[in-house]
Amino acid sequence: MAYDCIIVGGGHAGACAALAAVEAGCTRVLVVEKAPKEWIGGNGYFTAGAHRTVHGGLQDLLPIVRNVSAEQAQAIDMQPYTAEDFTNDIMRLGGSQSDPVLVKTLVDESRGAIEWLARKVEVPFILSFHRQAYQVNGRQKFWGGLALSVEDGGKGLIKADFAALEKMGIEIWFDSPAIKLSTTDGTVSGVVVRRNGQEFSLTAAAVVLAAGGYESSPELRAKHLGSEWEKAHVRGTPYNTGDGFSMAQDIGAKLVGDWKGCHSTCWDANAPANSGDRERSNQLTKSGYPLGIMVNVKGERFVDEGEDFRNYTYAKFGRQILLQPDGCAFQVWSAEAIRLLRKEEYGDEIVEKIIASTIEELADKLQEKGLQDKESFLQTVRRYNTAVHHHRAEHPDLVWNPAIKDGLSTQSSKASLALPKSNWALPLDKAPFLAVKVACGITFTFGGLGIDPDTAGVISKQMGKPIKGLFCTGEMIGGLYYGNYPGGSGLTAGTVFGRKAGREAAKLAGH
Ligand SMILES: Cc1cc2nc3c(=O)[nH]c(=O)nc-3n(C[C@H](O)[C@H](O)[C@H](O)COP(=O)(O)OP(=O)(O)OC[C@H]3O[C@@H](n4cnc5c(N)ncnc54)[C@H](O)[C@@H]3O)c2cc1C
């Protein structure tokens, strides 16, 4: 059977490409998905549903969100997030290495993509009060450029995607990995799929690769990221093993971007190693470190926990944990901060909590969990507290405020730490004390295929121009992120380039 368009990979990006293809006139669209149906939705299922987009502030977003009453809206403070802000965030975090045209396309088309998701796909967007706002003086203050999420996070997103696919009559084959691209005279003409132990050669006017990165393959992680990455915990689907890249490379596609880089976060050290947990999904993330400190098993801090808003540090701190002795660390807070930790990540039933009424008692308990140098830990806390108190004495005007970069740090004329905590430095001096053990969770990889930003067409290594009939979206795109990543950009990118791929597929199919 000949298809108009075959999409390889049924995550969020693939779903967007399929929906866009049908919207643009394709009638025979097939999604082939390697995973069984129980693993529906790829990494998209595990997300918090956070979507980064250019927006004009609260009034711009209110019409598309479902969880804000007129009365609640009166008590929200939200700055617009401009194209310049979004561009600067990607460029700043990526050390200006990101492909500027690709970034411009993502940024300029982000708001339209969100509108499309809300109206056409009926994604139930909400304002992310619980993750992206703090209550300050009775007002909800949004911070970090990221305001939109989805009801029930990634689970809600994937539910909406697949309801839309079903409504549009799009065929989906689960348990059906694509294994090879077919070409005719240099044009991609279909894909070979393994299903029920048999190989099927399917033909199509266009193939869209949306098969995710290589984060779930320990071998490829070791090869590209370094041998220590074999130990990383996989945060999402176990099926993203880089198949799309090898298939594309076999027909001469160009690899671009940061092949040594990936998105990795602070992750529950007790979580499964080789895949995410479909029940707790994103709740295994442990992103409360800006409110406290992190120490390694030697009892030493190793990052500036208050360097920037969490949205701009969380994707690089996983690597820092992996590089520590034993590849793990402890996050530590005292009373003042504990009440601000989000229940979804730090609830009693979600994470193993190590609680103590003195810092010495906490050190003893941490030893049972792998802390190797109790004295060093106690000294780290003492020095940190001294530095915080000196800074406060020198800056009595500064007020602790997690919704802004409050400047409450460890660096003053009297005492400075070799490794500062630059914002939100609260002393660790009031009981109870709490710690949780964290490891490195790998989310997705940054290296990918070169694409034409206008069409999402995959670039040929030899010709330097798109390979006819082949498109790409989502995690498989290279050149967008280097070393770090502004939270919530991945889902948006999947939609922006998935829509393009779907539209171009329809053109090739003659619609
Ligand atoms: C825990 C977690 C939280 C996250 N939170 C957010 C967030 O809040 N906001 C955000 O923007 N991003 C978030 N991300 C990143 C986000 O998930 C990705 O950017 C996005 O889902 C990528 O979509 P995708 O469709 O390219 O990949 P995926 O959703 O991973 O889909 C790829 C699909 O391809 C399939 N596949 C692989 N090989 C083959 C093959 N050979 N044949 C057929 N199918 C194949 C896989 O089984 C998979 O279903 C998070 C990721 C994780 C893991």
The ligand as an SDF file (V2000), in Angstrom:
LIG
                    3D

 53 58  0  0  0  0  0  0  0  0999 V2000
   10.9180   13.1630   32.2530 C   0  0  0  0  0  0  0  0  0  0  0  0
   10.8830   14.1310   31.0910 C   0  0  0  0  0  0  0  0  0  0  0  0
   10.3080   15.3840   31.2780 C   0  0  0  0  0  0  0  0  0  0  0  0
   10.2750   16.2930   30.2180 C   0  0  0  0  0  0  0  0  0  0  0  0
    9.6000   17.4730   30.4010 N   0  0  0  0  0  0  0  0  0  0  0  0
    9.4690   18.3090   29.3590 C   0  0  0  0  0  0  0  0  0  0  0  0
    8.6320   19.4580   29.4490 C   0  0  0  0  0  0  0  0  0  0  0  0
    7.9310   19.6610   30.4480 O   0  0  0  0  0  0  0  0  0  0  0  0
    8.5970   20.3030   28.3850 N   0  0  0  0  0  0  0  0  0  0  0  0
    9.2980   20.0650   27.2330 C   0  0  0  0  0  0  0  0  0  0  0  0
    9.2420   20.8720   26.3200 O   0  0  0  0  0  0  0  0  0  0  0  0
   10.0370   18.9460   27.0960 N   0  0  0  0  0  0  0  0  0  0  0  0
   10.1250   18.0680   28.1130 C   0  0  0  0  0  0  0  0  0  0  0  0
   10.8380   16.9130   27.9450 N   0  0  0  0  0  0  0  0  0  0  0  0
   11.4750   16.6780   26.6340 C   0  0  0  0  0  0  0  0  0  0  0  0
   10.4080   16.2060   25.6440 C   0  0  0  0  0  0  0  0  0  0  0  0
    9.9100   14.9640   26.0760 O   0  0  0  0  0  0  0  0  0  0  0  0
   10.9430   16.0590   24.2450 C   0  0  0  0  0  0  0  0  0  0  0  0
   11.5470   17.2290   23.8070 O   0  0  0  0  0  0  0  0  0  0  0  0
    9.8230   15.7240   23.2830 C   0  0  0  0  0  0  0  0  0  0  0  0
    8.9040   14.8260   23.8390 O   0  0  0  0  0  0  0  0  0  0  0  0
   10.4210   15.1370   22.0260 C   0  0  0  0  0  0  0  0  0  0  0  0
    9.4260   14.6020   21.2230 O   0  0  0  0  0  0  0  0  0  0  0  0
    9.7800   13.5350   20.1370 P   0  0  0  0  0  0  0  0  0  0  0  0
    8.4690   13.1580   19.5640 O   0  0  0  0  0  0  0  0  0  0  0  0
   10.8650   14.0090   19.2790 O   0  0  0  0  0  0  0  0  0  0  0  0
   10.4010   12.3020   20.9470 O   0  0  0  0  0  0  0  0  0  0  0  0
    9.6660   11.1810   21.7690 P   0  0  0  0  0  0  0  0  0  0  0  0
    8.4790   11.7380   22.4690 O   0  0  0  0  0  0  0  0  0  0  0  0
   10.6660   10.5290   22.6240 O   0  0  0  0  0  0  0  0  0  0  0  0
    9.1380   10.1470   20.6670 O   0  0  0  0  0  0  0  0  0  0  0  0
   10.0090    9.3490   19.8970 C   0  0  0  0  0  0  0  0  0  0  0  0
    9.2790    8.0720   19.5770 C   0  0  0  0  0  0  0  0  0  0  0  0
    9.9860    7.3810   18.5530 O   0  0  0  0  0  0  0  0  0  0  0  0
    9.8750    5.9950   18.7960 C   0  0  0  0  0  0  0  0  0  0  0  0
   10.9170    5.2840   18.0360 N   0  0  0  0  0  0  0  0  0  0  0  0
   12.2350    5.1800   18.3130 C   0  0  0  0  0  0  0  0  0  0  0  0
   12.8510    4.4340   17.3630 N   0  0  0  0  0  0  0  0  0  0  0  0
   11.9030    4.0720   16.4850 C   0  0  0  0  0  0  0  0  0  0  0  0
   11.8970    3.2740   15.2930 C   0  0  0  0  0  0  0  0  0  0  0  0
   13.0080    2.6900   14.8490 N   0  0  0  0  0  0  0  0  0  0  0  0
   10.7280    3.1020   14.6340 N   0  0  0  0  0  0  0  0  0  0  0  0
    9.5670    3.6400   15.0910 C   0  0  0  0  0  0  0  0  0  0  0  0
    9.5120    4.3780   16.2180 N   0  0  0  0  0  0  0  0  0  0  0  0
   10.6640    4.6040   16.8930 C   0  0  0  0  0  0  0  0  0  0  0  0
   10.0000    5.8860   20.2960 C   0  0  0  0  0  0  0  0  0  0  0  0
    9.4770    4.6680   20.7630 O   0  0  0  0  0  0  0  0  0  0  0  0
    9.1920    7.1050   20.7440 C   0  0  0  0  0  0  0  0  0  0  0  0
    7.8450    6.7580   20.9720 O   0  0  0  0  0  0  0  0  0  0  0  0
   10.8660   15.9670   28.9710 C   0  0  0  0  0  0  0  0  0  0  0  0
   11.4080   14.6950   28.7740 C   0  0  0  0  0  0  0  0  0  0  0  0
   11.4070   13.7760   29.8250 C   0  0  0  0  0  0  0  0  0  0  0  0
   11.9860   12.4150   29.5900 C   0  0  0  0  0  0  0  0  0  0  0  0
  1  2  1  0
  2  3  1  0
  2 52  2  0
  3  4  2  0
  4  5  1  0
  4 50  1  0
  5  6  2  0
  6  7  1  0
  6 13  1  0
  7  8  2  0
  7  9  1  0
  9 10  1  0
 10 11  2  0
 10 12  1  0
 12 13  2  0
 13 14  1  0
 14 15  1  0
 14 50  1  0
 15 16  1  0
 16 17  1  0
 16 18  1  0
 18 19  1  0
 18 20  1  0
 20 21  1  0
 20 22  1  0
 22 23  1  0
 23 24  1  0
 24 25  2  0
 24 26  1  0
 24 27  1  0
 27 28  1  0
 28 29  2  0
 28 30  1  0
 28 31  1  0
 31 32  1  0
 32 33  1  0
 33 34  1  0
 33 48  1  0
 34 35  1  0
 35 36  1  0
 35 46  1  0
 36 37  1  0
 36 45  1  0
 37 38  2  0
 38 39  1  0
 39 40  1  0
 39 45  2  0
 40 41  1  0
 40 42  2  0
 42 43  1  0
 43 44  2  0
 44 45  1  0
 46 47  1  0
 46 48  1  0
 48 49  1  0
 50 51  2  0
 51 52  1  0
 52 53  1  0
M  END
$$$$
